[in-house]
Amino acid sequence: MVDLPAWHSPDPAAWEAVRDRLPPSPADRWPGVTEYLLDLGVLLQRRLFGWLGDVLPSWAASEELWLTVVYVLAGVVLGLLAWVVYRFLTVRSARPVSREIESEIRAHEEPERPSTPGAWARRFGRRLEESAWTEALAA
């Protein structure tokens, strides 16, 4: 074994000046929600596979079998989702445009103008009795 000489700084004040200019080291981070959920998922996976290993025969408790089942189910779900989106887009584009909305839109009709002030007052009073405020103001 070789004895190495102890290392000493030729200028300790320069090293301290450089160390003072360095950014502070980040504080240790507390675990967040994602780390907690990851740990919980790993724990549940271990317990599930441990339980499956005790309950099922060895061929049914293999991790490869269950991962294959999960991947097949995920593929089926994605296929169904793609089919629903395709059907939604094709049915929507094939649907004829409804003309009912256009029939409901009418040109603004001018209300009849009363010929005398008395006719205007009667018309205004009738509309107020009917609680038709908009029509009363239009009268």
DSSP file with accessible surface (Angstrom, degrees, kcal/mol):
  #  RESIDUE AA STRUCTURE BP1 BP2  ACC     N-H-->O    O-->H-N    N-H-->O    O-->H-N    TCO  KAPPA ALPHA  PHI   PSI    X-CA   Y-CA   Z-CA
    1    1 A M              0   0  227      0, 0.0     2,-0.4     0, 0.0     0, 0.0   0.000 360.0 360.0 360.0 136.2    0.0    0.0    0.0
    2    2 A V        -     0   0  118      1,-0.0     2,-0.6     0, 0.0     0, 0.0  -0.748 360.0-132.5 -95.0 134.1    1.3    3.4   -1.0
    3    3 A D        -     0   0  153     -2,-0.4    -1,-0.0     0, 0.0     0, 0.0  -0.751  21.8-155.1 -85.5 119.3    1.2    6.3    1.4
    4    4 A L        -     0   0  151     -2,-0.6     3,-0.1     1,-0.1     2,-0.1  -0.762  20.2-113.2 -93.5 142.1   -0.3    9.3   -0.2
    5    5 A P        -     0   0  117      0, 0.0     2,-0.1     0, 0.0    -1,-0.1  -0.376  37.6 -99.5 -71.5 150.3    0.6   12.7    1.1
    6    6 A A        -     0   0   78      1,-0.1     2,-0.4    -2,-0.1     0, 0.0  -0.475  38.2-121.6 -68.4 140.2   -2.1   14.7    2.8
    7    7 A W        -     0   0  188     -2,-0.1     2,-0.4    -3,-0.1    -1,-0.1  -0.723  32.1-179.0 -89.9 132.2   -3.6   17.4    0.5
    8    8 A H        -     0   0  149     -2,-0.4     3,-0.0     3,-0.0     0, 0.0  -0.988  28.6-118.3-129.7 139.8   -3.4   20.9    1.6
    9    9 A S        -     0   0   31     -2,-0.4    -2,-0.0     1,-0.1     0, 0.0  -0.560  12.4-145.9 -75.6 134.4   -4.8   24.0   -0.2
   10   10 A P  S    S+     0   0  124      0, 0.0    -1,-0.1     0, 0.0     0, 0.0   0.815  96.0  26.3 -69.8 -27.1   -2.1   26.5   -1.1
   11   11 A D     >  +     0   0   88      1,-0.1     4,-1.7     2,-0.0     3,-0.5  -0.747  64.8 177.6-137.1  87.4   -4.6   29.3   -0.5
   12   12 A P  H  > S+     0   0   86      0, 0.0     4,-2.2     0, 0.0     5,-0.2   0.865  83.1  58.5 -61.4 -31.0   -7.4   28.5    2.0
   13   13 A A  H  > S+     0   0   70      1,-0.2     4,-2.2     2,-0.2     5,-0.2   0.900 104.2  51.4 -66.4 -37.0   -8.8   32.0    1.7
   14   14 A A  H  > S+     0   0   43     -3,-0.5     4,-2.3     1,-0.2    -1,-0.2   0.915 109.2  50.5 -66.0 -41.6   -9.3   31.6   -2.1
   15   15 A W  H  X S+     0   0  114     -4,-1.7     4,-2.6     1,-0.2    -2,-0.2   0.911 110.6  49.2 -63.1 -40.2  -11.1   28.3   -1.5
   16   16 A E  H  X S+     0   0   92     -4,-2.2     4,-2.1     2,-0.2    -1,-0.2   0.906 109.5  51.9 -66.2 -37.1  -13.4   29.8    1.0
   17   17 A A  H  X S+     0   0   40     -4,-2.2     4,-1.2     2,-0.2    -2,-0.2   0.912 111.6  46.7 -65.6 -40.7  -14.2   32.7   -1.3
   18   18 A V  H  X S+     0   0   68     -4,-2.3     4,-0.9     1,-0.2     3,-0.5   0.930 111.3  51.5 -66.5 -43.1  -15.1   30.3   -4.1
   19   19 A R  H  < S+     0   0  140     -4,-2.6     3,-0.5     1,-0.2    -2,-0.2   0.868 106.6  54.6 -62.3 -34.1  -17.3   28.2   -1.7
   20   20 A D  H  < S+     0   0  129     -4,-2.1    -1,-0.2     1,-0.2    -2,-0.2   0.815 106.7  51.7 -69.7 -29.8  -19.1   31.4   -0.6
   21   21 A R  H  < S+     0   0  192     -4,-1.2    -1,-0.2    -3,-0.5    -2,-0.2   0.634  89.2  98.9 -82.5 -13.5  -20.0   32.2   -4.3
   22   22 A L  S  < S-     0   0  108     -4,-0.9     3,-0.1    -3,-0.5    -3,-0.0  -0.422  85.8-103.3 -71.0 147.7  -21.4   28.7   -5.0
   23   23 A P        -     0   0  108      0, 0.0    -1,-0.1     0, 0.0    -2,-0.1  -0.380  47.0 -94.6 -67.2 151.0  -25.2   28.4   -4.8
   24   24 A P        -     0   0  121      0, 0.0     3,-0.1     0, 0.0    -4,-0.0  -0.323  43.9-101.6 -65.8 149.5  -26.5   26.7   -1.7
   25   25 A S        -     0   0  107      1,-0.1     2,-0.0    -3,-0.1    -3,-0.0  -0.489  45.5-102.5 -70.8 140.1  -27.0   23.0   -1.8
   26   26 A P        -     0   0  115      0, 0.0    -1,-0.1     0, 0.0     3,-0.1  -0.334  36.5-111.4 -66.2 146.4  -30.7   22.2   -2.2
   27   27 A A        -     0   0   94      1,-0.1     2,-0.1    -3,-0.1     0, 0.0  -0.365  43.1 -87.1 -72.8 154.4  -32.5   21.0    0.8
   28   28 A D        -     0   0  158      1,-0.1     2,-0.3    -2,-0.1    -1,-0.1  -0.419  46.9-125.0 -63.2 135.3  -33.7   17.4    1.0
   29   29 A R        -     0   0  193     -2,-0.1    -1,-0.1    -3,-0.1     3,-0.1  -0.646  14.5-128.3 -84.4 140.4  -37.1   17.0   -0.6
   30   30 A W        -     0   0  225     -2,-0.3    -1,-0.0     1,-0.1     2,-0.0  -0.575  39.6 -94.1 -79.5 147.9  -39.9   15.4    1.3
   31   31 A P        -     0   0   97      0, 0.0    -1,-0.1     0, 0.0     2,-0.1  -0.370  46.9-150.2 -62.5 140.1  -41.7   12.6   -0.5
   32   32 A G     >  -     0   0   31     -3,-0.1     4,-1.9     1,-0.0     5,-0.1  -0.242  33.1 -81.5 -99.8-167.5  -44.7   13.9   -2.4
   33   33 A V  H  > S+     0   0  108      1,-0.2     4,-2.9     2,-0.2     5,-0.2   0.887 125.3  55.7 -65.1 -39.7  -48.0   12.3   -3.4
   34   34 A T  H  > S+     0   0  103      1,-0.2     4,-2.4     2,-0.2    -1,-0.2   0.913 108.0  47.6 -64.7 -39.9  -46.6   10.6   -6.4
   35   35 A E  H  > S+     0   0   55      2,-0.2     4,-2.6     1,-0.2    -1,-0.2   0.901 112.3  50.5 -65.8 -39.2  -43.9    8.8   -4.4
   36   36 A Y  H  X S+     0   0  147     -4,-1.9     4,-2.5     2,-0.2    -2,-0.2   0.942 112.1  46.3 -62.8 -46.9  -46.6    7.7   -1.9
   37   37 A L  H  X S+     0   0  100     -4,-2.9     4,-2.6     2,-0.2    -2,-0.2   0.885 111.8  52.0 -65.0 -36.9  -48.9    6.4   -4.6
   38   38 A L  H  X S+     0   0  117     -4,-2.4     4,-2.4    -5,-0.2    -2,-0.2   0.943 111.4  46.2 -63.7 -45.9  -45.9    4.6   -6.2
   39   39 A D  H  X S+     0   0  107     -4,-2.6     4,-2.4     1,-0.2    -2,-0.2   0.908 112.8  50.6 -63.2 -39.8  -45.0    2.9   -2.9
   40   40 A L  H  X S+     0   0   63     -4,-2.5     4,-2.7    -5,-0.2    -2,-0.2   0.920 110.3  49.7 -64.8 -41.2  -48.6    2.0   -2.3
   41   41 A G  H  X S+     0   0   39     -4,-2.6     4,-2.5     2,-0.2    -2,-0.2   0.911 111.1  48.5 -63.5 -43.1  -48.9    0.5   -5.8
   42   42 A V  H  X S+     0   0   50     -4,-2.4     4,-2.6     2,-0.2    -2,-0.2   0.924 112.0  49.9 -64.2 -40.9  -45.7   -1.6   -5.3
   43   43 A L  H  X S+     0   0   73     -4,-2.4     4,-2.5     1,-0.2    -2,-0.2   0.942 112.3  46.6 -63.2 -45.8  -47.0   -2.8   -1.9
   44   44 A L  H  X S+     0   0  102     -4,-2.7     4,-2.6     1,-0.2    -1,-0.2   0.891 111.7  51.7 -64.3 -38.9  -50.4   -3.8   -3.3
   45   45 A Q  H  X S+     0   0   86     -4,-2.5     4,-2.6    -5,-0.2     5,-0.3   0.930 110.7  47.9 -63.4 -44.1  -48.7   -5.6   -6.3
   46   46 A R  H  X S+     0   0  183     -4,-2.6     4,-2.3     1,-0.2    -2,-0.2   0.920 113.9  46.7 -63.5 -43.2  -46.4   -7.6   -3.9
   47   47 A R  H  X S+     0   0  169     -4,-2.5     4,-2.6    -5,-0.2    -1,-0.2   0.903 112.6  50.1 -66.6 -39.9  -49.3   -8.5   -1.7
   48   48 A L  H  X S+     0   0   91     -4,-2.6     4,-3.0     2,-0.2     5,-0.2   0.944 113.4  44.6 -63.9 -47.1  -51.5   -9.5   -4.7
   49   49 A F  H  X S+     0   0   49     -4,-2.6     4,-2.2     2,-0.2    -1,-0.2   0.869 113.3  51.7 -67.6 -33.2  -48.8  -11.7   -6.2
   50   50 A G  H  X S+     0   0   37     -4,-2.3     4,-1.5    -5,-0.3    -2,-0.2   0.930 112.8  45.2 -65.4 -42.5  -48.0  -13.2   -2.8
   51   51 A W  H  X S+     0   0  153     -4,-2.6     4,-2.2     1,-0.2     5,-0.2   0.916 113.1  50.1 -66.5 -43.0  -51.7  -14.0   -2.3
   52   52 A L  H  X S+     0   0   14     -4,-3.0     4,-2.4     1,-0.2    -1,-0.2   0.871 107.4  55.2 -63.1 -36.4  -52.0  -15.4   -5.9
   53   53 A G  H  < S+     0   0   42     -4,-2.2    -1,-0.2    -5,-0.2    -2,-0.2   0.857 112.8  42.3 -65.2 -32.5  -49.0  -17.5   -5.3
   54   54 A D  H  < S+     0   0  144     -4,-1.5    -2,-0.2    -3,-0.1    -1,-0.2   0.850 122.9  36.5 -80.6 -34.9  -50.6  -19.1   -2.3
   55   55 A V  H  < S+     0   0   81     -4,-2.2    -3,-0.2    -5,-0.1    -2,-0.2   0.902 111.5  54.4 -87.6 -44.5  -54.1  -19.5   -3.7
   56   56 A L  S  < S-     0   0   55     -4,-2.4     5,-0.1    -5,-0.2     0, 0.0  -0.510  90.7 -96.0 -93.5 160.2  -53.5  -20.5   -7.4
   57   57 A P    >>  -     0   0   69      0, 0.0     4,-1.2     0, 0.0     3,-0.7  -0.244  47.0 -99.2 -64.9 165.3  -51.4  -23.3   -8.9
   58   58 A S  T 34 S+     0   0  111      1,-0.3     3,-0.3     2,-0.2     4,-0.2   0.840 121.1  53.1 -61.8 -36.0  -48.0  -22.3  -10.0
   59   59 A W  T >4 S+     0   0  186      1,-0.2     3,-0.7     2,-0.2    -1,-0.3   0.850 110.9  47.3 -69.3 -30.9  -48.8  -21.8  -13.7
   60   60 A A  T <4 S+     0   0    9     -3,-0.7    -1,-0.2     1,-0.2    -2,-0.2   0.645 106.7  57.9 -84.1 -15.5  -51.7  -19.5  -12.9
   61   61 A A  T 3< S+     0   0   21     -4,-1.2    -1,-0.2    -3,-0.3    -2,-0.2   0.342  76.8 124.2 -95.6   8.8  -49.7  -17.4  -10.5
   62   62 A S    <>  -     0   0   38     -3,-0.7     4,-1.6    -4,-0.2     5,-0.2  -0.432  61.4-138.5 -74.3 141.7  -47.0  -16.4  -13.0
   63   63 A E  H  > S+     0   0   90      1,-0.2     4,-2.5     2,-0.2     5,-0.2   0.863 101.4  59.4 -66.7 -34.7  -46.4  -12.8  -13.5
   64   64 A E  H  > S+     0   0  136      1,-0.2     4,-2.2     2,-0.2    -1,-0.2   0.898 103.6  51.7 -62.6 -39.9  -46.1  -13.2  -17.3
   65   65 A L  H  > S+     0   0   65      1,-0.2     4,-2.3     2,-0.2    -1,-0.2   0.949 112.5  44.3 -62.7 -46.8  -49.6  -14.6  -17.5
   66   66 A W  H  X S+     0   0   87     -4,-1.6     4,-2.4     2,-0.2    -2,-0.2   0.869 112.0  52.1 -70.7 -35.0  -51.2  -11.8  -15.6
   67   67 A L  H  X S+     0   0   68     -4,-2.5     4,-2.7     2,-0.2    -1,-0.2   0.906 109.4  51.0 -66.2 -36.9  -49.3   -9.1  -17.5
   68   68 A T  H  X S+     0   0   82     -4,-2.2     4,-2.6    -5,-0.2    -2,-0.2   0.929 109.9  49.8 -63.7 -42.8  -50.5  -10.7  -20.8
   69   69 A V  H  X S+     0   0   59     -4,-2.3     4,-2.6     1,-0.2     5,-0.2   0.931 111.4  48.8 -60.8 -43.7  -54.1  -10.6  -19.5
   70   70 A V  H  X S+     0   0   83     -4,-2.4     4,-2.6     1,-0.2    -2,-0.2   0.934 111.9  48.3 -63.6 -44.2  -53.6   -6.9  -18.6
   71   71 A Y  H  X S+     0   0  164     -4,-2.7     4,-2.3     2,-0.2    -1,-0.2   0.899 111.7  49.7 -65.1 -38.8  -52.2   -6.0  -22.0
   72   72 A V  H  X S+     0   0   87     -4,-2.6     4,-2.4     2,-0.2    -2,-0.2   0.941 112.4  47.5 -65.5 -44.5  -54.9   -7.9  -23.8
   73   73 A L  H  X S+     0   0  108     -4,-2.6     4,-2.5     1,-0.2    -2,-0.2   0.911 111.4  50.5 -62.7 -41.4  -57.6   -6.1  -21.8
   74   74 A A  H  X S+     0   0   45     -4,-2.6     4,-2.6    -5,-0.2    -1,-0.2   0.913 110.4  50.5 -63.6 -39.5  -56.0   -2.7  -22.3
   75   75 A G  H  X S+     0   0   43     -4,-2.3     4,-2.5     2,-0.2    -2,-0.2   0.910 110.5  49.2 -64.1 -41.1  -55.9   -3.5  -26.1
   76   76 A V  H  X S+     0   0   82     -4,-2.4     4,-2.7     2,-0.2     5,-0.2   0.931 111.7  48.7 -64.2 -43.8  -59.6   -4.4  -26.1
   77   77 A V  H  X S+     0   0   93     -4,-2.5     4,-2.4     1,-0.2    -2,-0.2   0.930 112.6  47.5 -62.7 -44.3  -60.5   -1.2  -24.2
   78   78 A L  H  X S+     0   0  118     -4,-2.6     4,-2.5     2,-0.2    -1,-0.2   0.900 111.5  51.6 -64.1 -38.7  -58.4    0.9  -26.6
   79   79 A G  H  X S+     0   0   42     -4,-2.5     4,-2.3     2,-0.2    -2,-0.2   0.927 110.8  47.6 -63.1 -43.6  -60.0   -0.8  -29.6
   80   80 A L  H  X S+     0   0  102     -4,-2.7     4,-2.5     2,-0.2    -2,-0.2   0.906 111.3  51.1 -63.6 -40.6  -63.5   -0.2  -28.3
   81   81 A L  H  X S+     0   0  104     -4,-2.4     4,-2.3     2,-0.2    -2,-0.2   0.926 110.2  48.7 -63.4 -42.4  -62.6    3.5  -27.6
   82   82 A A  H  X S+     0   0   62     -4,-2.5     4,-2.5     1,-0.2    -2,-0.2   0.911 111.4  50.7 -63.8 -39.4  -61.3    3.9  -31.2
   83   83 A W  H  X S+     0   0  150     -4,-2.3     4,-2.8     2,-0.2     5,-0.2   0.919 109.7  49.9 -65.0 -42.0  -64.5    2.3  -32.5
   84   84 A V  H  X S+     0   0   79     -4,-2.5     4,-2.5     2,-0.2    -2,-0.2   0.927 112.1  47.6 -63.3 -43.2  -66.7    4.6  -30.5
   85   85 A V  H  X S+     0   0   75     -4,-2.3     4,-2.4     2,-0.2    -2,-0.2   0.934 112.6  49.5 -64.2 -42.7  -64.8    7.7  -31.7
   86   86 A Y  H  X S+     0   0  148     -4,-2.5     4,-2.5     1,-0.2     5,-0.2   0.939 112.6  46.8 -61.3 -46.2  -65.0    6.4  -35.3
   87   87 A R  H  X S+     0   0  116     -4,-2.8     4,-2.6     1,-0.2     5,-0.3   0.899 111.1  52.4 -63.8 -40.3  -68.7    5.8  -35.1
   88   88 A F  H  X S+     0   0  116     -4,-2.5     4,-2.0    -5,-0.2    -1,-0.2   0.934 112.8  44.6 -61.4 -43.8  -69.3    9.2  -33.5
   89   89 A L  H  X S+     0   0   99     -4,-2.4     4,-1.8     2,-0.2    -2,-0.2   0.895 115.8  45.7 -70.2 -39.3  -67.4   11.0  -36.3
   90   90 A T  H  X S+     0   0   40     -4,-2.5     4,-1.6    -5,-0.2    -2,-0.2   0.910 115.1  46.1 -72.9 -39.9  -69.1    9.0  -39.1
   91   91 A V  H  X S+     0   0   64     -4,-2.6     4,-1.1    -5,-0.2    -2,-0.2   0.909 112.7  51.5 -67.7 -38.1  -72.6    9.4  -37.7
   92   92 A R  H  < S+     0   0  152     -4,-2.0     3,-0.3    -5,-0.3    -1,-0.2   0.905 112.0  45.1 -66.3 -40.2  -72.1   13.0  -37.0
   93   93 A S  H  < S+     0   0  100     -4,-1.8    -1,-0.2     1,-0.2    -2,-0.2   0.790 113.4  51.0 -75.4 -25.0  -70.9   13.7  -40.6
   94   94 A A  H  < S+     0   0   80     -4,-1.6    -1,-0.2    -5,-0.1    -2,-0.2   0.642  85.6 103.2 -86.0 -14.1  -73.7   11.6  -42.1
   95   95 A R  S  < S-     0   0  156     -4,-1.1     3,-0.1    -3,-0.3     2,-0.0  -0.503  76.3-120.8 -72.3 130.1  -76.5   13.4  -40.2
   96   96 A P        -     0   0  112      0, 0.0     2,-0.3     0, 0.0    -1,-0.1  -0.373  31.1-100.2 -70.3 152.4  -78.4   15.9  -42.3
   97   97 A V        -     0   0  109      1,-0.1     2,-0.2    -2,-0.0     0, 0.0  -0.535  40.1-120.4 -73.2 130.0  -78.4   19.5  -41.2
   98   98 A S        -     0   0   61     -2,-0.3     4,-0.3     1,-0.1     3,-0.2  -0.527  18.7-164.1 -75.8 136.2  -81.7   20.3  -39.5
   99   99 A R  S  > S+     0   0  158     -2,-0.2     4,-1.4     1,-0.2    -1,-0.1   0.383  70.6  92.3 -97.8   1.3  -83.8   23.1  -41.0
  100  100 A E  H  > S+     0   0  134      1,-0.2     4,-1.2     2,-0.2    -1,-0.2   0.865  81.4  55.4 -64.7 -35.8  -86.0   23.5  -37.9
  101  101 A I  H >> S+     0   0  112      1,-0.2     4,-0.9    -3,-0.2     3,-0.6   0.921 105.1  52.2 -65.4 -40.4  -83.7   26.3  -36.5
  102  102 A E  H 34 S+     0   0  117     -4,-0.3     3,-0.4     1,-0.2    -1,-0.2   0.853 105.9  54.6 -65.0 -33.9  -84.1   28.3  -39.7
  103  103 A S  H 3< S+     0   0   89     -4,-1.4    -1,-0.2     1,-0.2    -2,-0.2   0.787 104.0  55.8 -70.8 -25.3  -87.9   28.2  -39.5
  104  104 A E  H << S+     0   0  136     -4,-1.2     2,-0.6    -3,-0.6    -1,-0.2   0.732  90.4  84.8 -77.7 -21.0  -87.8   29.5  -36.0
  105  105 A I     <  +     0   0  124     -4,-0.9     2,-0.3    -3,-0.4    -4,-0.0  -0.712  61.5 175.5 -85.6 121.4  -85.9   32.6  -37.0
  106  106 A R        -     0   0  189     -2,-0.6     3,-0.1     1,-0.0     2,-0.1  -0.882  36.4 -95.5-122.9 157.3  -88.3   35.3  -38.3
  107  107 A A        -     0   0   86     -2,-0.3     2,-0.3     1,-0.1    -1,-0.0  -0.365  51.3 -96.2 -67.9 147.0  -87.7   38.8  -39.4
  108  108 A H        -     0   0  160     -2,-0.1     2,-0.5     1,-0.0    -1,-0.1  -0.514  41.3-147.4 -67.9 124.8  -88.3   41.4  -36.8
  109  109 A E        -     0   0  145     -2,-0.3    -1,-0.0    -3,-0.1    -3,-0.0  -0.819  10.6-126.7 -98.8 133.6  -91.8   42.7  -37.2
  110  110 A E        -     0   0  133     -2,-0.5     3,-0.1     1,-0.1     2,-0.0  -0.573  29.8-118.0 -74.1 133.6  -92.6   46.3  -36.3
  111  111 A P        -     0   0   48      0, 0.0     2,-0.1     0, 0.0    -1,-0.1  -0.383  38.3 -91.0 -68.7 153.5  -95.5   46.6  -33.8
  112  112 A E        -     0   0  160      1,-0.1     0, 0.0    -2,-0.0     0, 0.0  -0.393  39.5-126.5 -63.7 141.1  -98.5   48.4  -35.0
  113  113 A R        -     0   0  204     -2,-0.1     2,-0.1    -3,-0.1    -1,-0.1  -0.781  21.4-123.5 -91.8 124.5  -98.4   52.1  -34.2
  114  114 A P        -     0   0   41      0, 0.0     6,-0.0     0, 0.0    -1,-0.0  -0.427  13.2-141.7 -63.9 143.9 -101.4   53.3  -32.3
  115  115 A S  S    S+     0   0  114     -2,-0.1     3,-0.0     1,-0.0    -2,-0.0   0.826  79.3  29.2 -79.2 -30.6 -103.1   56.1  -34.2
  116  116 A T  S  > S-     0   0   69      1,-0.1     4,-2.0    -3,-0.0     3,-0.2  -0.878  80.8-114.5-127.5 161.3 -104.0   58.2  -31.1
  117  117 A P  H  > S+     0   0  111      0, 0.0     4,-2.3     0, 0.0     5,-0.2   0.862 116.8  56.8 -62.3 -32.7 -102.6   58.7  -27.7
  118  118 A G  H  > S+     0   0   34      2,-0.2     4,-2.4     1,-0.2     5,-0.2   0.901 105.8  50.0 -65.0 -39.9 -105.7   57.1  -26.1
  119  119 A A  H  > S+     0   0   23      2,-0.2     4,-2.5     1,-0.2    -1,-0.2   0.900 110.1  51.2 -64.8 -38.6 -105.1   54.0  -28.2
  120  120 A W  H  X S+     0   0  117     -4,-2.0     4,-2.7     1,-0.2    -2,-0.2   0.931 110.2  48.5 -63.8 -43.3 -101.5   53.9  -27.0
  121  121 A A  H  X S+     0   0   51     -4,-2.3     4,-2.6     2,-0.2    -2,-0.2   0.908 112.1  49.0 -65.2 -40.9 -102.6   54.2  -23.4
  122  122 A R  H  X S+     0   0  157     -4,-2.4     4,-2.5     2,-0.2    -1,-0.2   0.932 113.1  46.8 -64.3 -44.5 -105.2   51.4  -23.8
  123  123 A R  H  X S+     0   0   36     -4,-2.5     4,-2.1     2,-0.2    -2,-0.2   0.928 113.0  49.1 -63.3 -42.7 -102.7   49.1  -25.4
  124  124 A F  H  X S+     0   0   59     -4,-2.7     4,-2.0    -5,-0.2    -2,-0.2   0.930 111.8  49.4 -61.5 -44.6 -100.1   49.9  -22.7
  125  125 A G  H  X S+     0   0   25     -4,-2.6     4,-2.2     1,-0.2    -2,-0.2   0.893 109.0  52.1 -64.4 -40.5 -102.6   49.2  -20.0
  126  126 A R  H  X S+     0   0  117     -4,-2.5     4,-1.7     1,-0.2    -1,-0.2   0.925 110.3  48.6 -61.3 -43.2 -103.7   45.9  -21.5
  127  127 A R  H  <>S+     0   0   56     -4,-2.1     5,-2.5     1,-0.2     4,-0.3   0.885 110.3  50.8 -67.2 -37.3 -100.1   44.7  -21.7
  128  128 A L  H ><5S+     0   0   58     -4,-2.0     3,-1.2     1,-0.2    -1,-0.2   0.896 107.9  52.8 -66.7 -38.9  -99.4   45.7  -18.1
  129  129 A E  H 3<5S+     0   0  161     -4,-2.2    -1,-0.2     1,-0.3    -2,-0.2   0.856 109.3  49.2 -64.4 -33.4 -102.5   43.8  -16.9
  130  130 A E  T 3<5S-     0   0  120     -4,-1.7    -1,-0.3    -5,-0.2    -2,-0.2   0.466 113.0-122.8 -81.5  -1.4 -101.2   40.7  -18.7
  131  131 A S  T < 5 +     0   0   80     -3,-1.2     2,-1.1    -4,-0.3    -3,-0.2   0.819  64.4 144.5  59.0  33.1  -97.7   41.2  -17.0
  132  132 A A     >< +     0   0   18     -5,-2.5     4,-2.1     1,-0.2    -1,-0.2  -0.731  18.6 170.6 -98.3  83.6  -96.2   41.4  -20.5
  133  133 A W  H  > S+     0   0  164     -2,-1.1     4,-2.3     1,-0.2     5,-0.2   0.888  72.2  50.8 -67.1 -41.6  -93.5   44.0  -19.7
  134  134 A T  H  > S+     0   0  110      1,-0.2     4,-2.0     2,-0.2    -1,-0.2   0.926 113.1  45.6 -64.4 -44.8  -91.6   43.7  -22.9
  135  135 A E  H  > S+     0   0   98      2,-0.2     4,-1.7     1,-0.2    -1,-0.2   0.854 110.4  55.1 -66.1 -35.7  -94.7   44.1  -25.0
  136  136 A A  H  < S+     0   0    2     -4,-2.1    -2,-0.2     1,-0.2    -1,-0.2   0.925 109.9  45.5 -63.6 -41.8  -95.9   47.0  -22.9
  137  137 A L  H  < S+     0   0  148     -4,-2.3    -1,-0.2     1,-0.2    -2,-0.2   0.864 112.0  52.3 -69.2 -34.2  -92.6   48.9  -23.5
  138  138 A A  H  <        0   0   60     -4,-2.0    -1,-0.2     1,-0.2    -2,-0.2   0.783 360.0 360.0 -71.1 -25.8  -92.8   48.1  -27.2
  139  139 A A     <        0   0   15     -4,-1.7    -1,-0.2    -5,-0.1    -2,-0.2   0.838 360.0 360.0 -65.1 360.0  -96.4   49.5  -27.3
